[in-house]
Amino acid sequence: MRITLALALALSAPAAASTYTDADPFVGTGGEGHTFPGAVAPFGMVQLSPDTDTSCVIRACYKWAAGYRYEDKTIQGFSHTHFSGAGHSDLGDFLIMPVSGEAVSLEPAGYRSRFDHTHEQAEPGYYAVDLIDPRVHAELTAGTRIGAHRYTFAPGAKAHLVFDLRTSLYNYPGKVLWSSIRLRPDGTVTGCRQTRGWAPDRVLCFAMRFSAPLTGHAFVSTETDIAYKGFQGPGRGTDDLAERTGRAIVARFDFGTLDHPLEVKVAISSVDEDGAIANLASEPADFNTIRANTKAAWEQALGVVDIAAPAPTRKSLATAFYHSLLAPSVASDADGRYRGPDNQVHIAQDFTFRSTFSLWDTFRAEHPLLTLIQPERTNADFIRSLVESRKESPFGILPVWQFQGRETWTMIGYHAVPIIADAYLKGIKGFDPNEALDAMVASATYGPYGGLADYMKLGYVPIDREPEAASKTVEYAYDDWTIAMMAKKLGRSDVYETFLKRSGNWRNSFDVKNGWLRARLSNGQFRTPFDPAAINYGSDYTEGNAWQYSWFVPQNQAGLVRLLGGDKATIAKLDAMFDFDTSKLDYSHAEDISGLIGQYIHGNEPSHHVAYLYSYAGAPWRTQERLRQIVDSQYKPTPDGLAGNDDLGQMSAWLVFTALGFYPVTPGSLEYVIGRPFVKRATLHLPNGKTFTIVADHLDDAHPYVGSVMLDGRPLTRGFIRHGEIVTGGELHFVMAAKPNKSWASAAAMRPMSMDAGPFARGK
């Protein structure tokens, strides 16, 4: 029987527990979550995890974007790089699989093994499974730049490893452009691989050491070796080489009969083999020590939040918090070198270069969460990595969707901009703000990108010259507002005035006659025919339709409310969105569209702020109702517990904020809109040594509404809380009620920030 989070609150009294022990990496590995269960350190370079299918090709691989699906019955091997919750994929680099016996198959179908979940375990930083066919107990852990394996073979069994440079996630013929492997005199195995996948011309190198001496090995090129039969016995002389290169390399390592577990340590580097060797040397411990160190790192990272709630709720929230701490990941070597967007090697001076920026997703809640709880990484690492990437970009702009330093040009907007602005406005230091603002302006004025030349000329992106034009217009306008806010604080009035004016461009794509955001042609007319419920890739909208995108004006929701005809009309349209009958609509062609509640699509990011918009129309009690509906239907503490892709932590960060009782609808505003809590008590241990506690009295299914709110013992009658009020420490105290308090935070003066709110305008 499915247990919803709201029901779980009524099942038992709150119980304190460790956020580390409550986190379950299996959550999201089924359904559409696209998370992985394997071992990773907080923001670690290596994500060492099992792959259950790497043989699918491109579109057919969508369900295996993280390499692993909980529903599968076999494991192909353990590779060292994975995305957490991405809607597209790549990686799956350097797959290792233990095998036993006299003859060893070097084909995936031959070395793949059955497993079952009763003999599988995962916790932050550690994964273990029993492989049935080779009779091997496999364990994985990871440090910052290394992955550690431990394999216990059956007594008397001949121990081997297959190391496959041919396999990858989202594989296809010709993806591997070149690869190399060599056995060095000291027993270290090194090599590199160049691939053309989601990111073009990506180079990744490795260094690997074993705890037991080799008794034999074979380096085989399955592309060129005409004698290759897909199967190798130990000691085949023709492949007993010191090194080999090619586009289809697979290796076999022999260890004979072992009376102790075999440990394997692997480090990676996007620079070269020497970088991988140095990364290996930077974490010289054995398996148990690496595991203990990473466990301690996770306990510290997850210990920022204490949650008092029933076990299912704690599990969902602890796992969401865990998933929010995986990216942006370390991308520079221990010596500071990294490969930048220009595919050249650079050195990070006094900071750690980070990559894996899924910015269209994560600017909404993931990065605001990290700015609150991980400011030391936000200032010296994340922001500087973005700014340095702009310097190294052949186009002179900030990243769009970057991993391992390489740009993919995926999704829309220039959403590094709100991340930088939000961090700066919240007092994050450690970077040059004027240099950062220059980078933001450069990205917002680069004409060849995404219709920006027309946007700057016409005030909107025309659909006859650029796809997804309606979405791009409103997302650019919000990004422009955040540039204006940062420029204002820096005293750069010319930039402020220019981008404040541009932030109103959302109106140019809004059809006031029918109340929809629509795509316009270059001649000024709205494109026809128009269907607000249609979802088609490359059309007027990005992974959505007019129902979702007509609400994206985070900088000026009051202006939107006015255009829609006022509070009552806005509330009615929001209700129509959630209550829409989609039974006759078929969105199966749109793989990112999941988690539907009417036309509210929680499985994709454009909807994530919408439930909070009732508060801008004076009905925060309706927000409270919708949040309960979303949490109950979109999250479960089970492998299929995420309604859509976790998208590098965004889906998880939404739940973390929402459960605490507030959400960053408008990053850059220094405000969080108050919703309703889903925990009896939670404490944030802030990096400045302060604590901020959320308390909810009478929280159960019979009391779903906010009756009153106190901040530090004083009544809070407005519908938002300021960032400064959180970081100075204190207590946000909710008293929940059986019936809605329709007067609380409903007056215009009590509503959240908006550019255009009459005498109550803020954010100008």
N, C-alpha and C positions, 0 to 999 in steps of 0.2 A: 504494500500500500504506500502510495506516495505521501510523504510528509512535507507540507509547506512550512516555510519559515514562520508565518504568523501562527499557524496551529501549534508549531513546536514551542512557541512562547508560553502557551497555556498548558503544556504537558508536564512541565516540571519547574521547580523553583530555580532561580539562577545559581550557577555553580562556577566558582573561579577555577581557571585552568590555564596552563601555559599556551600562548598563541602558537608556539613551536609544535607542541604535541598535538594540537588540534588541527594543524594544517595537513591537508591530504592532497598530494600531487596527482592522485588519480581523478580528482574532480575536473571535468572538462575534457577528459581523454576519450570519451564517447560522444555521441550526438554530434553537434556542430561546434564544440568548444575549441578543438584543434590545439589542445595543450599536450605537453609531454610529461611522463611520469619520472623521468630519469634524474640523475644527479647534477646539481649546479650550485655554485656558491652565489651569494648575493651579487647580482650584476656581473656574473662571471663570464669570461671569454669562452669557456668550454661548457657545453650542455651535453653531457654524456648520457645517452638514452637509448632504449631499445627501438629498433625499427621493425615493424611487422609487415611492411610492404614498401619496397623501393623500386618495384618493377613496373608500376603503372606509368602512363605517359601523359604529361601535361594535364589537360582538363580532367581526365579520369582520375587524377591524383588528388583532387580537391579534399576528399575525406581523409587523406593521409598527409596533410600539409605539415604535421608535426612528426611524421614518420610512424606513429603508433596509433592504433585504434583499439579501444578496450574490447570491442566485439571480436577481434581476430584471435585465432587459435595457435598461430605459429609466430616465431621470432626469426628474422633473417640475420640479425646481428646487432651490434652496438656501435653507433657512430657518434661523433664528437661535437657536432654543431646542429642546433635546432632552433626554430622560432617558437615562441609560446603564443599560440592563438592567432596566427596570421591567416588572412584570407587568401593569400597566395604563398608560394614557398620556393625554396631552394635548399642549399646546405645538405645535411646528411653526409658530412665529410668523414673519410677514413674509417670505414666499417671493419670491426673486429668480431670474429665469431670463434669460440672454442669448439673443437671437434676432437673425437677420440677414435682409436682403432688403427689398423694397418694401412688402409687406403683412405685417402682424403679427397673428396670432391671439391673442386674449386668453382663450381657453378652454384649460384644462390639456391636453386631448387635442391641441390645435393647437400648443402651445409645448413639449410634452414632447419629449425627444430620446433617441435611442439612444446607447449607450456600450458599451465592452467593457473587461474588466479588464486587458488587455495595455497599455492606455493610461490607467491609473489608479494613483495613488500616495497613500499615507497614512503619516504619521509623527506623533508627538506635536506638535500645534500647526500642522500643515500638511496640506492635501489638494489633489490636482490630478486632473483628468480631461479627456479630449478628448471634447467633445460632437459627435457625428457629424453630425447634421442641420444645425445652424447653422454648422458648421465653426469652433468656438470652443474654444480651450484655456482651461479654467477653473481658477483657483487660489484657495484659501481659506486664511486664517490668522485668528488671533483674539488679542486682548489680554484684559485682565481684564474690561472692560465693553464692548468693541467687537468687531465682526467686520469683516474686510477681505477684499474680493473683488478679483481681478485677471483680466480677460478679454481674451484676445488674439484678435481677429477676423481672418478671412482677408483678404488684401490686396484692396482694392477693394470689400469688402462694406459695406453700410449697417448700422451698429451700433445695436441697440436693447436695452432691458431691459424685461421685464415684471415688475411688482411687484404681487403678488396678496395682498390683504387678506381674501380669501374662504376661502383654504385653511387647513387645520389638520390635526393628527393626531387620530385618533379623531373624525372629523368627522361631523356629522349636520345636517339642515336646522334652521335656527334657532339654531345654536350661536353664531354671531356676532350679538351683540345690537346693536352699533353700532360704526362705525369712521369715521375721518376721515383726510384727507390734505390737505396744503397745501404749495405752493411759495413759499418766502420770498424776499424781494428779493435776498438774497445767494446764492441758488441752493441753499440747504439745504432739503431736503424733510423735513417732520415730520408726525406724526400719532399716533393712538392707536387701540386696539381693545379692546372689552369683549366677553368671551366667557362663556358658561355651559357649562363642560365638567366635567371631573373636579373641579376647584375651582370653586365658584360665583362668579359676578360678579367675574371676574378682569380687571384692567385692565393693559395693557402699552402703552407708548408707544415711539416710535422717532425718531431723527434720522439723516439720510442725506446724504452729500456725494459728489460725483463729481469725478474728476480732469480731466474734459473738459467744456466748456460744452454745455448743451442746445441742440439745434436745433429741438426741438419736444417736446410732451408731450400726453398725454390722460389725464384722470381720468374713469373711466367707472363708473356705477352700473348693474350688470347687472340689478338688481331693478326700477329705475324707468325706465330709458331705453328707451322702446318702439322707438326707432330702432336699438338695439343688435342687431347680427347675429352677435356672437361674433367679429368680426374687424374690425381697425382699420388704416387706412392712415395714414401720417404726416400730421400737420397738420390732422386733422379739427377744424374750428373749434368745433363745438358742445361739445366736451369739452376744449377748450384753456382750462381754468379755473385760477384760482389756488388754489382749494380745493374739496373736495367731502366730503360726509358721507353715510352710509347704511349698510345692512347687507350690501351686496355690492359692494365697491369694488375695482376693479382699475386699475392705472396702466400707461401705456406711456411710456418715456423714449427720445427719439431723439438720436443723437449724430453722424449723418452718417457719412462715411467717415473712419476714423481711421488714422493712420500710427504709432500707438504703443498699447500696452495701456491699457485703461480700468480705472482703480481706483475702487472704491466702498467707502466706509467707513460702517458702520451701528452706532449705539449704541442701547441699549435702556434703559428705565427703567419701573419699576412705579408711579412717582409721577406724572410729567407730561412734557410735551414739553420744558420747560426742563431737567428732570433729564437727559433723553436728550442734549440739546445740550451740557450740562455734562460728561456722560460722554464725549461725542465729543471735547470740548476737552481732557479729561484725558489723552488718549493721542494726541497730534497727529502722530505719525510717519507715514511712507509705508509701503507694503506690506512692502518688504524689511526696514525697521527693525522693524516690528511682528513680523514673522516671526522675526527674529534675537533680539529681546527675549524672545519666548515660548519660542524654542528654549533660550535660556540659562536661563529659569525652569524648564523641564522638565529640563534637564540637572542643575540643582541639586537639584530635588525628587527625581528618580529616582536621583541619585548617592548618596542615603542608603544604598543597598544595592548592594554589589558581589557579583556571582554568578560563581562558577567552576564551569562545568558544560558538557556538550555543547550545541551550538547549539539543538536543538529544546527542550531543557529551559530554557535561558536565555530563549528567545523566549516560552515559556508564562509563566514567572515574571515577566519584565520587563513583559509585557503585563498580567498580573494586578496588578502593582504600579501600573502606569499607570492602570488602571481604578479602583483604590482611591483615587486622588487627584483625582477629578472632582467629588465631592459630599461634604458640603454645599457648595453653590455661593454665591458672592457674590450678595447680593440688595439691598444698599443702594447708593445712588448715590455718586459721588465726593464729594458734599457731605454725606454721611452720612444722607440721607433715605431712607426705605423705607416700604413699605405693609405694615401689620401684620395680624394675624388679625381685627381689628375693621374692616378695610378703610379705616382711617384712616392718615394720613401721620405718621410718627414720625421722630425723629433718633437715630441711634446715636452716643452720646458715647464717644469714645476706644476704639471697637472697630468692626469691620466686621460688619454684620448678615448672617447666613447663613441660607439656607433649603434646600429639597430634603432633608428629613429623612425617610428611609424607615425608621423606627425599629424596627419589628417585625423587619426583616431585619438592620439594621446594628449593633444593640446587641451582637450575638454575637461578631463578629470584626472588622468594618470599623472601628468606633470604638475598640476596644482597640488596633488597629494604628495608628490616627492618634494615639492618646494616647501611644504609644511613640515614633513617629517625627515627629509634628507637634504637640508639646505647646503650641507658641506659638499655633497656631490653635485647639487644643482649649480653652485657658483663656480667652483674650480674645475669641474669636469664637463658637465652637460653643456653649459652655455659656452664655455671656451671651445669645446669640440665643435659646436655649431659655427661659431665665428671663424675658427681656424679652417673649417671645411669650406667656408665661403672664400677665404683667401686662396685656397688650393683648387677651387672649382674652375674648370676651363671657361665657365660662363659668368663667374664672379657673383654667384648668388648662393643663398643658404640652402641646406639640404631640403629635399622634398620627402623622399622615403629612402633612407640610406642604410646599408649594412656592410660591415667590414670595410668601411670607408668608400664603398662604391655606390653610386647613385642609380636608382631604378626608375625614376620619373613616374612613380605610381601615385595615383590619387591627385587631388587638386589643391589649390590654395598655396599660400606661402606661410604655413602654420608654424614654422620655427619662430616667426615674428611674435605671436601672442605668448609663446613660451618664454622668450627672452624678456618681453615687456612685463609679463606677470611676475617673473622672478625679480626684476629690477625694482618694480613698484612695491614689492613686498620686502625690500631692503636687502636682497641678496647681493653680496659684494664678491670681489675676487676676479672681476673682469672689467675691461674698459668700456663704460656704458656708451660713450660717444662713438667708439669704434663699432660697438654692437648696433647702435642706431644707424650708422652708415651702412652696415651690412643689411639691415632691415629695409632701408630705403632702396638699396640696390636691387633687392629681390622684388620689391613692389613696383619697380619702374623698368624691369627688364622686358621690353616690348615683345620679343619673340616667344615668351613663355605664356602659354595658356590664354591667348587672346588679350594680353595686357595692353598691347598697343591700342586696340580698339576700345578697351575699357577706359584708358586714360583720355581718349579722344571723345568717345560717345557717352561715357558715364555708365556703360553697361557692356557686357560681352555679347556680341550678336551671334545668334544660333546659325546663321547661314555661313559664318566664317569659323566657328569654333564649336565643337560638341560640348554638351553639358553646360551650356551657357548660363542658364538661370542659376544653377548651383554656384558656378564660379563667380557670378556677379555678387551674390550675397556673402559668400565666404571672403572674397577680396575686401568687401566693404567692412566686415568685422575686423579683419586683419589690419586694415587701414586705421581703424579707430584705436587699436592698441598701439600703433606707431605714434598716433597723435598724443596719446596719454603719456607715453615715455618721453616724447619730445617736449611736452609741456613741462614735465618735471625737470628736464635738463635745461630748460630755458631756451630751447631752439624754436622760436616762434614761427619762423618760416615753414619749417617742417610740420609744426603743429597745425597751422592754418590750412596748409595744403591737404593734409591727410584727414583732418577733421571734416573738411568739405567732402572728400572722397568717401568718408564713412557713411554719408547719406545716399550713396549710389544704389542702395538696395531698393529705394523707392522707384528707380527707373525701370525695374523689372517687375514691379508690383502692379497688377491690374486692379485698380480700385473699383471698377464696375462690377467685378464678380468675386473679388476678395482672394485672388490667388497670385502667388508668385509664378510668372510665366516667362518663357523665352521670347526675346524680341529679335526681329530681323534687323539688318543694318539700315533699312529704310524707316525704322521706328515702329513698324507694325508688329503686333504680337503674332507669333506663329500659330497657324491653324492647320488641321483640326487640333483641338485641345481636349484631353481627357485627364483630369486630375488624378485618376487612379492607375494610369498606365505606368508600368515600369519596364523600360527597355534600355539596355546598355548603349551608351553613345548617343542618347537622346537629349532631352532638355535638362535632365537632372543626373546627378551622380549617385548611383546605387539607391535610387529612391524615386519619388514622384512629388507632385505638388502638395499632397497632403503632408508630407514630412517637411519639405523645404520651405513652405510658406511660413513656417514658424521660426526660421533661422534669422533672427535679427537680435542677437544677444545684447548688442550695445544700445538698442532702442526699442525694447519691447513695448514701452508705453506708446511710442509712435505707431507701432503695429496695431495695438489695441484701438487706437483712435481711427486708423484706416479701416479697421474691420467693423466700425460702428459703435464702439464703446464696450463697456464691461459685459453686459448681457449677451451681446452678439458674439463676443470673443469666447465666453464660457460655453455658449451653445455650439460654436464651431469646434472647440476642443472636445466637447462631449460627443459630437458627431464623428470626430476622428476615432475616438476610443470605441464607440459603439457601432462603427461601420460594419455592415455585413459583407464579409469577404468570401462567403461560401461559393460564390459563382465566379470568383477570380482565380486565375492560374498564374502563380509567380514561380513555378518550378524551373523556369529557364534562368532565373536570377538566383544564383547559388548563395549570395550573401543575404538574401531576404529571408529572415527567420525570426521567430519569436513575435508573431503577430498578435496584437490585441486591437482588433479592427484595423485601422490604417496606422496605428502606432506600431512601429517595428523595432522592438528592443534589441534584436539581434544585429542591428546596424546603427552606427553612431548618430546619424542626423536626428534621430528621435530622442536621444538621451536626455535632453533638457526639457522636453515638452511637458511632462507631467508637472513641472514646477511653474509653468506659465500661468496657471490659474491664479497664482499669487499676484501676478502683475495686473490681473483683472479684478482684484479684491475678493477672491474666493480661495484663500489658502486651505480651507477645509476640504475643498475638492481635490487639491494637490494631495492631501493626506489620504484620501480615498484611493486615488489612482496609484500612489506609491505602494499601498498595500496590495492592490491588484497586480502590479508589476512584480513585486518581490515574491508573492505567492506563486506566480505562474512562470517566472523566468529563471529562478535559481533553486537548486536543490543540492544537498550535500552528497551527491552521487556522481559516478563517472559521466552520466548524461546530464549533469546539473547546470550546464550553461546553455542558454537558448540560442546563442550564436557564437561566432569566433571571439575569443577573449581579446584579440587585437592588441597584443603586447601589453596587456594590463588594463586597458580602458574599461572593458566590461566589468572587471573586478574592482577597479577604483570607483566606478559608479556605485557598486554595492557598499563599499567601505564608507564612502561619504553618506550615502542615503541611510545606512544603518545607524550612523552617528547622529543623524537628524538634520543635516545641512548639506548643500551641494553648490559647487562653483558654476552657476549658470553662465557667468560672464567673466572668464579669466581676464585679469587686468583691471577689474573694478574694485578689488580689495574687499569684496563682499561674498558671502555665501547665503543662498536663499534657504530659509528654514523650511523643512518638510515635516517629518515626524520621525522619531527614533524607532529602531527595531531591536534595541538592547535595553535591558534594565539599567545597566551601568557600563560605562567604558571610560578608561583613563588613557589620555595621550601623554606619554613622557617625552616632552619636547627637547630638542637638542640644546636649548639654552638653559636647561635645568629646571624649567617650569613644568607644571602639570596642568592639563585641562581635562576636566571631568564632565561627562554627560550622565545625567541621572534621569530616569523616567519612572515616576510613580504611577501605580495602577496599570502598568502596561500588560495587556492581555487582549484576547480577541473581542472581549466585551467592551473594551475601551480603546477604540482605534483612532480617536481624534485627540488633537491637542486642546486641552482646556485652558491652560495658561502656561507661561514660560517665565522663568526667573534667570537673570544673569548676575552672578555674584551676589545673590540675595535680594536683588532689586527687580521689580516687574519689567519684563521686556515686552513691549507692545508692538514693536515693528517686526516685519516678516523676514528679517535678515540679520546676520551677525557679521561683524567686521573681522578681517584677518588679524588686526592688532589686538582685538579683544581675546582672540584665541591664544596668540603667542605670548601674551603677558601672563597667561595662566588664569585659572579660575574655574567656575562651575556653571554649566548650562543645565538648568533644572526644568524638566517638563512635568506637568501634571496631566495625565491622560484622562479622557472623558468618554462617556458612552454616547454622547450626542455632540454634534459639531458646535463650536463656539464661532458663530458667524460674524461676530464683531471684532474678533482678534485679528489684528494686522490687515484689516480690510480697507481702512481709510487710505486715501491717495498718498498722504504724507508718510504712511507706514510701509509702503511698498518698496521693493528692491530698486536699486539704481537703474536709471534709464536716462538717455540723453534728452529725450523729449517728453518731459513729464510736467509741463506747465511750471508753476512756481516751485515745484519740488524737484526740478531737474538737477541731477548730479552727474558727474562724469564729463562735463564740458571743460 
